[in-house]
Amino acid sequence: MKTLSLGPKNAVLDRFEQNDVLAELDDLLKHCKQNKIDSQIISDINIATMKYIKKVKKQKIPRHITMTQKYLKDNKLLAVPFDKGIGICIMKQETYEEKLSEILNLPQFEKYVPKRKDARNPVILEHLRIDKELKDLKKGGKIDLAMYNKLHTVGSQPGRLYGLAKVHKDVIPVRPVLSMPGTAYHKIADQCTEWLSVVEECQIQSDTKTICDSLSSVELKEDEEIVSFDVSSLYTNVPVKEAIEHCANLLYSGKYELPPVDKETFIYLQQISTCNVLMLTHDGYYRQIDGLAMGSPPAPLLANGWLSKFDPIIKEDATFYFRYMDDIVRNIRRVRIDQKLNEINSLHENLKFTIEKEIDGKLPFLDMLLMRNGVHLSSTWYNKPTDTGLIMNFHALAPKRYKRSVVAGFVHIIYRACSSWSLFHQSLEKAKKILERNQYPPTYYNSIIHDTITKIKNKETVDKTPETTKVSEGGAD
């Protein structure tokens, strides 16, 4: 329990390989000599490296961590990070694999079966296939040599599928995440993401602060309330080719600076990086033949861009409307709620919305709690019921600046979520209790909180406008 209470963000020492460090040092010194670097600098590098090796060799992994690792391994247990929030779910390896298998059995996935028993490794075959696609584009004049070199990968590894525990759901399903760095797709995916990032519809247009700042100007009607809609499994259900086509039309609409490739080539490259992606799972190799993989660089942009085309229908006549990816909040007449849910659930065969209504005039949305008092709205900081209160422990193996950021981060998150200073201070008291439960002493965090609030107040004074100023219900001292 001592180990797990430190949370998933607690760093654990890796096995130190002295020979690897010395090999890298040799390469660096060779580079220095080739570039005629001053001999004194080379000597300083040598000395510093030896001091580093001597210091690291003295460090040892705490006994409680090695015992925890051994216990998990011996009992075939896995420590699965939470999908949302910070925490660890202890799960039997067999159960974890069953939950992933349920996802892999969906029609969006297909098991890779080699054509013959002595077939080459599928990762090598996939690497060769993508390299050929790029060479054909270069040969056809669709991309130049510089772009080919930028997108081409020398050697690659498979994408790896893993799951995060959705503890806020019944029976704790897992959210599939694909780790793509080092794959043959990754450089192409990164480049397509860079090109697509300029499209306004593909960007996230709202956040907690924007919503909070808008509340002072919102006045609901007597027969209205606020509701939130959520898209079930958005990434998995996005029709990839349809989304790529729609986002390409937005990018090449004439509103934005064009990439150095034509529209047809952009679509082709985007399909290479997101369609039929090969991944390694606990059950061998699979391909994702439709849907977007969480972890794929262009996935958020493609999902957001595709969903944006339904915004006008979902919003309709709402005067209070915000969408953060697949989470939507809006005002609506009470008698229209069920009708609207049925309407948006018929927008597309891949879209399924769920709804959450007010309870006692309160509705959680993102990390804020929206509160209705008559026709007016306010907001405060919100923690999900599944929130463990775990943050980076004060005694965790991490630089002090990370721990300062934890404290300052609390202040900024709460400031963005609260519509008045009185609500800000109430939420800050909750945050202080969380800090203390994670062994942050008041003598450490109080000065950081004070400095952060001062910076926020100074910035607020500079940027002060009637629309964005918080209701003055208390000081910030």
C-alpha positions as CSV (number, residue, x, y, z in Angstrom):
1,M,0.0,0.0,0.0
2,K,2.9,2.3,0.7
3,T,4.1,1.9,-2.9
4,L,0.7,2.3,-4.5
5,S,-0.2,5.3,-2.4
6,L,2.6,7.2,-4.2
7,G,0.5,7.1,-7.3
8,P,1.3,6.3,-11.0
9,K,3.3,9.5,-11.3
10,N,6.0,8.5,-8.8
11,A,9.2,7.8,-10.7
12,V,10.9,4.4,-10.1
13,L,14.6,4.0,-10.8
14,D,15.4,2.0,-13.9
15,R,18.2,-0.5,-13.9
16,F,21.4,1.5,-14.4
17,E,23.6,0.2,-17.3
18,Q,27.0,1.7,-16.9
19,N,28.3,0.3,-20.3
20,D,25.5,2.1,-22.1
21,V,26.5,5.5,-20.6
22,L,30.1,4.9,-21.4
23,A,29.3,3.9,-25.0
24,E,27.3,7.2,-25.4
25,L,30.2,9.1,-23.8
26,D,32.6,7.6,-26.4
27,D,30.3,8.7,-29.2
28,L,30.1,12.2,-27.8
29,L,33.9,12.5,-27.3
30,K,34.5,11.3,-30.8
31,H,32.1,14.0,-32.1
32,C,33.8,16.6,-30.0
33,K,37.3,15.7,-31.4
34,Q,36.0,15.6,-35.0
35,N,34.6,19.1,-34.5
36,K,37.8,20.3,-32.7
37,I,36.2,21.1,-29.4
38,D,38.6,22.5,-26.8
39,S,40.4,19.8,-24.9
40,Q,39.5,21.4,-21.5
41,I,35.8,21.0,-22.4
42,I,36.3,17.4,-23.3
43,S,38.1,16.8,-20.0
44,D,35.2,18.4,-18.1
45,I,32.7,16.2,-19.9
46,N,34.8,13.1,-18.9
47,I,35.0,14.1,-15.3
48,A,31.3,15.1,-15.0
49,T,30.3,11.7,-16.5
50,M,32.4,9.8,-14.1
51,K,30.9,11.7,-11.2
52,Y,27.4,11.0,-12.5
53,I,28.1,7.2,-12.8
54,K,29.6,7.1,-9.3
55,K,26.5,9.0,-7.9
56,V,23.9,6.9,-9.7
57,K,25.5,3.6,-8.7
58,K,24.9,4.5,-5.1
59,Q,21.2,4.9,-5.6
60,K,19.0,2.0,-4.8
61,I,15.4,1.2,-5.4
62,P,13.5,1.3,-2.1
63,R,12.7,-2.1,-0.7
64,H,8.9,-1.6,-0.6
65,I,8.9,-0.9,-4.3
66,T,10.9,-4.1,-5.2
67,M,8.6,-6.1,-2.9
68,T,5.5,-4.6,-4.6
69,Q,6.9,-5.5,-8.0
70,K,7.6,-9.1,-6.9
71,Y,4.1,-9.4,-5.3
72,L,2.4,-8.3,-8.5
73,K,4.4,-10.6,-10.7
74,D,4.0,-13.6,-8.4
75,N,0.3,-13.2,-8.2
76,K,-0.2,-12.3,-11.9
77,L,-1.6,-8.9,-11.0
78,L,-1.3,-5.6,-13.0
79,A,-1.3,-2.1,-11.7
80,V,-3.4,-0.3,-14.3
81,P,-3.5,3.5,-14.3
82,F,-6.8,5.3,-14.2
83,D,-8.3,6.5,-17.5
84,K,-9.4,9.8,-15.8
85,G,-7.7,11.3,-12.7
86,I,-4.7,9.9,-10.9
87,G,-4.9,6.4,-9.4
88,I,-4.0,2.8,-9.8
89,C,-6.5,-0.1,-10.3
90,I,-5.1,-3.5,-9.2
91,M,-6.4,-6.0,-11.7
92,K,-5.8,-9.7,-12.5
93,Q,-3.8,-10.0,-15.6
94,E,-6.4,-12.5,-16.9
95,T,-9.2,-10.0,-16.3
96,Y,-7.2,-7.2,-18.0
97,E,-6.6,-9.3,-21.1
98,E,-10.3,-10.3,-21.2
99,K,-11.4,-6.6,-21.2
100,L,-8.9,-5.8,-24.0
101,S,-10.1,-8.8,-25.9
102,E,-13.7,-7.5,-25.8
103,I,-12.5,-4.4,-27.6
104,L,-10.4,-6.4,-30.1
105,N,-13.5,-8.5,-30.9
106,L,-15.3,-5.3,-32.2
107,P,-15.8,-5.1,-36.0
108,Q,-13.3,-2.2,-36.0
109,F,-10.4,-4.6,-35.3
110,E,-9.1,-7.5,-37.3
111,K,-6.6,-10.2,-36.2
112,Y,-3.5,-10.3,-38.4
113,V,-3.0,-13.7,-39.9
114,P,0.2,-14.4,-41.9
115,K,-0.3,-15.7,-45.4
116,R,2.1,-18.6,-44.8
117,K,3.9,-20.1,-41.8
118,D,7.4,-18.9,-42.9
119,A,6.2,-15.3,-43.6
120,R,8.4,-12.5,-42.6
121,N,7.8,-10.5,-39.4
122,P,4.7,-8.4,-39.9
123,V,6.5,-5.3,-38.6
124,I,9.1,-5.6,-41.3
125,L,6.5,-6.2,-43.9
126,E,4.6,-3.1,-42.8
127,H,7.7,-1.0,-42.8
128,L,8.5,-2.1,-46.3
129,R,4.9,-1.4,-47.5
130,I,4.9,2.2,-46.1
131,D,8.4,2.9,-47.5
132,K,7.2,1.7,-50.9
133,E,4.2,4.0,-50.6
134,L,6.4,7.0,-49.9
135,K,8.9,6.1,-52.7
136,D,5.9,5.9,-55.1
137,L,4.8,9.4,-54.0
138,K,8.3,10.7,-54.5
139,K,8.7,9.0,-57.9
140,G,5.3,10.5,-59.0
141,G,6.3,14.0,-58.0
142,K,3.7,14.2,-55.2
143,I,6.4,14.8,-52.5
144,D,10.0,16.0,-52.9
145,L,13.1,14.4,-51.6
146,A,13.2,16.5,-48.5
147,M,9.6,15.5,-47.5
148,Y,10.4,11.8,-48.3
149,N,13.4,12.0,-45.9
150,K,11.3,13.7,-43.3
151,L,8.5,11.0,-43.4
152,H,10.7,7.9,-44.0
153,T,11.6,5.8,-41.0
154,V,14.9,3.8,-40.7
155,G,13.8,0.8,-38.8
156,S,10.5,0.6,-36.8
157,Q,8.7,-1.1,-34.1
158,P,5.0,-2.1,-33.8
159,G,2.4,0.1,-32.1
160,R,1.5,-1.3,-28.7
161,L,-2.0,-1.5,-27.5
162,Y,-2.7,-1.1,-23.7
163,G,-5.7,-0.2,-21.6
164,L,-6.5,2.4,-18.9
165,A,-9.0,1.5,-16.2
166,K,-12.3,3.4,-16.5
167,V,-13.1,3.2,-12.8
168,H,-15.9,5.8,-13.2
169,K,-17.9,3.2,-15.2
170,D,-19.7,0.1,-14.0
171,V,-17.7,-3.2,-14.3
172,I,-14.5,-1.1,-14.9
173,P,-14.0,-1.4,-18.7
174,V,-10.6,-0.3,-20.2
175,R,-10.0,2.4,-22.6
176,P,-7.7,1.2,-25.5
177,V,-4.6,3.4,-26.1
178,L,-2.1,2.9,-28.8
179,S,1.5,3.8,-28.3
180,M,2.8,4.9,-31.7
181,P,6.3,6.4,-31.3
182,G,8.9,4.4,-33.2
183,T,6.3,3.0,-35.6
184,A,6.5,3.3,-39.4
185,Y,3.4,5.5,-39.2
186,H,4.5,8.0,-36.6
187,K,6.5,10.5,-38.6
188,I,3.7,10.7,-41.3
189,A,1.1,11.0,-38.6
190,D,3.1,13.9,-36.9
191,Q,3.4,15.7,-40.2
192,C,-0.3,15.4,-41.1
193,T,-1.2,16.6,-37.6
194,E,1.0,19.7,-38.1
195,W,-0.8,20.5,-41.3
196,L,-4.2,19.9,-39.9
197,S,-3.7,21.8,-36.7
198,V,-4.4,25.2,-38.4
199,V,-8.0,24.2,-39.1
200,E,-10.3,26.0,-36.7
201,E,-13.0,23.3,-36.7
202,C,-10.3,20.7,-35.8
203,Q,-9.2,22.6,-32.7
204,I,-10.9,22.5,-29.3
205,Q,-12.8,25.7,-29.1
206,S,-13.8,25.7,-25.4
207,D,-12.3,25.2,-22.0
208,T,-13.2,25.6,-18.4
209,K,-12.1,29.2,-18.2
210,T,-14.1,30.2,-21.4
211,I,-17.2,28.6,-20.0
212,C,-16.7,30.2,-16.5
213,D,-16.2,33.6,-18.0
214,S,-19.4,33.4,-20.0
215,L,-21.7,32.6,-17.0
216,S,-22.2,36.2,-15.9
217,S,-23.9,37.0,-19.2
218,V,-26.1,33.9,-19.3
219,E,-29.8,34.3,-18.2
220,L,-31.9,31.2,-18.6
221,K,-35.6,31.1,-19.2
222,E,-37.9,29.8,-16.4
223,D,-38.7,26.7,-18.4
224,E,-35.1,25.9,-19.2
225,E,-32.3,23.9,-17.6
226,I,-28.8,22.8,-18.6
227,V,-27.9,19.4,-19.8
228,S,-24.8,17.6,-21.0
229,F,-24.5,15.2,-23.9
230,D,-21.6,12.8,-24.2
231,V,-20.6,10.7,-27.2
232,S,-20.1,7.1,-26.4
233,S,-16.7,5.8,-27.5
234,L,-16.1,8.6,-30.0
235,Y,-12.6,7.6,-31.2
236,T,-13.5,4.0,-31.9
237,N,-16.6,4.9,-33.8
238,V,-15.3,7.7,-36.0
239,P,-15.6,6.6,-39.6
240,V,-11.9,7.3,-40.5
241,K,-12.1,7.8,-44.2
242,E,-15.2,10.0,-43.9
243,A,-13.4,12.1,-41.2
244,I,-10.2,12.4,-43.3
245,E,-12.2,13.6,-46.3
246,H,-14.2,16.1,-44.3
247,C,-11.1,17.6,-42.6
248,A,-9.2,17.7,-45.9
249,N,-12.1,19.8,-47.4
250,L,-11.8,22.2,-44.4
251,L,-8.0,22.4,-44.8
252,Y,-8.2,23.1,-48.6
253,S,-11.2,25.4,-48.4
254,G,-9.1,28.5,-49.1
255,K,-9.1,29.8,-45.6
256,Y,-5.7,28.4,-44.6
257,E,-2.2,28.3,-45.8
258,L,-1.9,25.1,-47.8
259,P,0.6,22.3,-47.1
260,P,3.4,21.6,-49.6
261,V,1.3,18.7,-51.0
262,D,-2.0,18.7,-52.9
263,K,-5.3,17.6,-51.4
264,E,-5.2,14.1,-52.9
265,T,-1.7,13.5,-51.4
266,F,-2.7,14.8,-48.0
267,I,-5.6,12.4,-47.9
268,Y,-3.4,9.6,-49.0
269,L,-0.7,10.3,-46.3
270,Q,-3.4,10.7,-43.7
271,Q,-4.9,7.3,-44.6
272,I,-1.4,5.7,-44.5
273,S,-0.9,6.9,-40.9
274,T,-4.4,6.2,-39.6
275,C,-6.0,3.3,-41.6
276,N,-5.2,-0.4,-41.1
277,V,-2.7,0.4,-38.4
278,L,-0.8,-2.7,-37.2
279,M,-0.5,-3.1,-33.5
280,L,0.9,-5.6,-31.0
281,T,-1.5,-6.8,-28.3
282,H,-1.5,-9.5,-25.6
283,D,-3.1,-11.7,-28.3
284,G,-0.6,-11.2,-31.1
285,Y,-0.9,-8.7,-33.9
286,Y,-4.1,-6.9,-34.9
287,R,-5.1,-4.2,-37.4
288,Q,-7.6,-1.4,-36.6
289,I,-9.6,-1.3,-39.9
290,D,-11.9,1.6,-38.8
291,G,-12.2,4.1,-36.0
292,L,-9.4,6.2,-34.6
293,A,-6.8,4.9,-32.1
294,M,-6.3,7.0,-29.0
295,G,-2.6,7.8,-29.0
296,S,-2.5,8.4,-32.7
297,P,-1.3,12.1,-33.2
298,P,-4.0,13.2,-35.7
299,A,-6.8,11.4,-33.9
300,P,-8.0,14.3,-31.7
301,L,-8.0,16.7,-34.7
302,L,-9.8,14.3,-37.0
303,A,-12.4,13.4,-34.4
304,N,-13.0,17.0,-33.5
305,G,-13.2,18.1,-37.1
306,W,-15.6,15.4,-38.1
307,L,-17.9,16.0,-35.0
308,S,-17.9,19.8,-35.7
309,K,-20.2,19.3,-38.7
310,F,-23.0,18.3,-36.4
311,D,-22.6,21.3,-34.1
312,P,-25.3,23.4,-35.7
313,I,-27.9,20.7,-35.3
314,I,-26.8,19.8,-31.7
315,K,-26.7,23.5,-30.7
316,E,-29.9,24.5,-32.6
317,D,-31.3,27.6,-30.7
318,A,-29.2,27.2,-27.5
319,T,-27.9,30.5,-26.1
320,F,-25.4,28.6,-23.8
321,Y,-23.5,26.0,-25.8
322,F,-20.0,24.6,-25.5
323,R,-18.4,21.4,-26.8
324,Y,-15.1,20.0,-25.5
325,M,-14.4,17.2,-27.9
326,D,-17.2,14.6,-27.1
327,D,-18.6,16.5,-24.1
328,I,-21.3,19.0,-24.8
329,V,-23.2,21.3,-22.5
330,R,-26.2,23.5,-23.5
331,N,-29.4,25.1,-22.2
332,I,-32.7,23.6,-23.4
333,R,-36.4,23.7,-22.6
334,R,-37.3,20.9,-20.3
335,V,-40.1,19.6,-22.5
336,R,-37.6,19.3,-25.4
337,I,-34.9,17.3,-23.7
338,D,-36.0,13.8,-24.7
339,Q,-36.9,14.8,-28.2
340,K,-33.5,16.5,-28.7
341,L,-31.7,13.3,-27.5
342,N,-33.6,11.2,-30.0
343,E,-32.9,13.7,-32.7
344,I,-29.1,13.8,-32.3
345,N,-28.9,10.0,-31.9
346,S,-30.2,9.8,-35.5
347,L,-27.5,12.1,-36.9
348,H,-25.2,9.3,-37.9
349,E,-25.2,5.5,-37.5
350,N,-21.8,5.7,-35.6
351,L,-22.9,8.4,-33.2
352,K,-24.6,7.5,-29.9
353,F,-25.2,10.2,-27.3
354,T,-25.9,9.8,-23.6
355,I,-27.3,12.6,-21.4
356,E,-26.8,13.9,-17.9
357,K,-29.4,16.2,-16.4
358,E,-29.3,18.6,-13.5
359,I,-29.7,17.2,-10.0
360,D,-30.9,19.9,-7.5
361,G,-29.8,22.6,-10.0
362,K,-26.3,21.2,-10.3
363,L,-24.5,19.7,-13.3
364,P,-20.9,18.5,-13.4
365,F,-19.0,19.3,-16.7
366,L,-15.3,18.8,-17.2
367,D,-13.6,19.8,-13.9
368,M,-16.3,22.3,-12.9
369,L,-19.7,22.1,-11.3
370,L,-22.3,24.3,-12.9
371,M,-24.9,25.6,-10.5
372,R,-28.3,27.1,-11.4
373,N,-29.9,29.6,-9.1
374,G,-33.2,30.6,-10.7
375,V,-32.2,31.9,-14.2
376,H,-28.6,32.5,-13.3
377,L,-25.5,30.2,-13.4
378,S,-22.4,30.0,-11.4
379,S,-19.6,27.4,-11.2
380,T,-17.0,25.9,-8.8
381,W,-14.3,23.3,-8.9
382,Y,-15.5,19.7,-9.2
383,N,-13.9,16.4,-8.3
384,K,-15.4,13.1,-9.7
385,P,-16.7,10.6,-7.1
386,T,-14.0,8.3,-8.3
387,D,-11.2,10.8,-7.6
388,T,-8.7,9.2,-5.3
389,G,-7.1,12.5,-4.1
390,L,-3.7,11.1,-5.3
391,I,-1.2,13.5,-6.7
392,M,2.6,13.4,-6.9
393,N,3.7,12.7,-3.4
394,F,5.9,15.3,-1.7
395,H,8.5,12.6,-1.1
396,A,8.3,11.2,-4.6
397,L,11.5,10.8,-6.6
398,A,11.1,13.9,-8.7
399,P,12.6,17.4,-9.1
400,K,11.2,20.1,-6.7
401,R,10.0,22.2,-9.6
402,Y,7.6,19.4,-10.5
403,K,6.1,19.6,-7.0
404,R,5.9,23.4,-7.2
405,S,4.0,22.9,-10.4
406,V,1.5,20.5,-8.7
407,V,0.7,23.2,-6.1
408,A,0.5,26.1,-8.7
409,G,-1.5,23.8,-11.0
410,F,-4.2,23.4,-8.3
411,V,-4.5,27.2,-8.1
412,H,-4.8,27.7,-11.8
413,I,-7.3,24.8,-12.2
414,I,-9.5,26.2,-9.4
415,Y,-9.2,29.8,-10.7
416,R,-10.4,28.7,-14.1
417,A,-13.3,26.7,-12.7
418,C,-14.7,29.1,-10.1
419,S,-17.0,32.0,-11.1
420,S,-16.4,34.0,-7.9
421,W,-13.6,34.6,-5.4
422,S,-15.6,33.1,-2.6
423,L,-16.1,29.9,-4.5
424,F,-12.4,30.0,-5.4
425,H,-11.4,30.1,-1.7
426,Q,-13.8,27.3,-0.7
427,S,-12.2,25.1,-3.4
428,L,-8.7,26.1,-2.4
429,E,-9.3,24.8,1.1
430,K,-10.3,21.4,-0.5
431,A,-7.1,21.5,-2.5
432,K,-5.0,22.2,0.6
433,K,-6.4,19.1,2.3
434,I,-5.5,17.0,-0.8
435,L,-1.9,18.5,-0.6
436,E,-1.6,17.6,3.0
437,R,-2.8,14.0,2.5
438,N,0.0,13.7,0.0
439,Q,2.5,15.0,2.6
440,Y,2.9,18.5,1.3
441,P,3.6,20.7,4.4
442,P,1.8,24.0,4.7
443,T,5.2,25.7,5.0
444,Y,6.0,24.5,1.5
445,Y,2.7,25.1,-0.3
446,N,1.4,28.4,1.3
447,S,4.1,30.6,-0.3
448,I,3.6,29.0,-3.7
449,I,-0.2,29.5,-3.5
450,H,0.3,33.1,-2.5
451,D,2.7,33.8,-5.3
452,T,0.5,32.1,-7.9
453,I,-2.6,34.1,-6.8
454,T,-0.6,37.3,-6.9
455,K,0.4,36.6,-10.5
456,I,-3.2,35.8,-11.5
457,K,-4.5,39.0,-9.9
458,N,-1.8,41.0,-11.6
459,K,-2.7,39.5,-15.0
460,E,-6.4,40.0,-14.3
461,T,-5.8,43.7,-13.6
462,V,-3.9,44.1,-16.9
463,D,-6.5,42.1,-18.9
464,K,-9.5,43.4,-17.0
465,T,-12.7,43.6,-19.0
466,P,-16.4,43.6,-17.8
467,E,-16.9,40.2,-19.5
468,T,-13.9,38.4,-17.8
469,T,-13.7,39.9,-14.4
470,K,-14.7,37.6,-11.6
471,V,-17.5,38.8,-9.3
472,S,-15.7,40.4,-6.4
473,E,-16.9,38.5,-3.4
474,G,-13.7,38.4,-1.4
475,G,-10.0,39.3,-1.6
476,A,-7.2,37.1,-2.8
477,D,-5.0,37.4,0.2
